[in-house]
Amino acid sequence: MEPIVHEAISILRNHGLRVTEQRKAILQALAKSDSPTSAEETHGKLPKNTCDLVTAYRCLDQFEKAGVIELGV
């Protein structure tokens, strides 16, 4: 797991969020990306059956609220 993912997990825990396998997978997909990606693109990079698209959107929203990522408009 990449160091940036470990740091993000720490931030999530400090904000009282559980660190699920789905959240870890999304963080890893984001860390491997060389450029900004949409929720759909991020979801597409996840291992099969990791989570549905709605869950990916919810996780990304929670990541933004915790300060782990910035969502574009």
C-alpha positions as a printed Julia matrix, in Angstrom:
73×3 Matrix{Float64}:
   0.0    0.0     0.0
   1.31   3.43   -0.91
   2.37   5.88    1.83
  -0.24   8.4     0.71
  -2.94   5.77    1.28
  -1.67   5.17    4.82
  -1.8    8.92    5.45
  -5.35   9.14    4.08
  -6.44   6.23    6.29
  -5.03   8.05    9.31
  -6.98  11.17    8.41
 -10.19   9.2     7.96
  -9.76   7.54   11.35
  -9.06  10.92   12.97
 -12.39  12.09   11.57
 -14.16   9.1    13.12
 -14.72   7.24    9.85
 -14.38   3.49    9.59
 -11.8    2.26    7.12
 -13.53  -0.43    5.11
 -12.11  -2.56    2.34
 -14.14  -0.51   -0.16
 -12.65   2.74    1.12
  -9.14   1.29    0.99
  -9.69   0.13   -2.59
 -10.95   3.57   -3.63
  -8.0    5.28   -1.95
  -5.59   2.92   -3.73
  -7.26   3.6    -7.09
  -6.97   7.34   -6.49
  -3.32   7.04   -5.43
  -2.45   5.16   -8.63
  -4.06   7.77  -10.87
  -1.77  10.23  -12.63
  -4.51  12.82  -13.15
  -7.87  13.81  -11.73
 -10.56  11.21  -12.36
 -14.31  11.22  -12.17
 -16.23   9.05   -9.73
 -17.18   6.8   -12.63
 -13.56   6.43  -13.74
 -12.43   5.74  -10.18
 -15.19   3.14   -9.79
 -14.1    1.56  -13.08
 -10.56   1.08  -11.74
 -11.73  -0.89   -8.71
 -11.5   -4.67   -8.55
 -14.73  -6.32   -9.68
 -17.54  -6.34   -7.09
 -15.7   -3.99   -4.71
 -18.69  -1.67   -4.42
 -21.43  -0.12   -6.51
 -21.18   3.34   -8.05
 -23.4    4.93   -5.39
 -21.08   3.68   -2.65
 -18.09   5.08   -4.55
 -19.81   8.49   -4.73
 -20.58   8.37   -1.0
 -17.02   7.45   -0.12
 -15.6   10.23   -2.28
 -17.97  12.7    -0.58
 -16.79  11.53    2.84
 -13.17  11.75    1.72
 -13.73  15.35    0.67
 -15.41  16.27    3.97
 -12.46  14.74    5.85
 -10.01  16.72    3.72
  -8.43  13.71    2.04
  -9.36  14.76   -1.51
 -10.67  17.79   -3.36
 -13.63  17.32   -5.66
 -13.82  19.43   -8.79
 -17.0   21.15   -9.83
